[in-house]
Amino acid sequence: MPDTKRELSVGAVIVSSGSKEFDASVMAQYGFGRYPNVVTNIQLERLLADTGPSGGRLLRPSDGKTPEK
């Protein structure tokens, strides 16, 4: 998707920086790292991005197929 430029008139701008990504492997009960289809929010965002590996289509990391549920 090409970059676009927009001009907005807003009352406030909130910048939130300095956050740290959570290490999902510390919560073993969810199976991150044990099951290939358990992904983090960052990984899901990348999978759903138009510029992501599947072109914006949701595909399972384990086999590249569309999830049924």
Secondary structure, DSSP 8 states (H G I E B T S, - for coil): ----------S------------GGG-GGG-BTTBTT---HHHHHHHHSTTSTTTT----TTTS-----
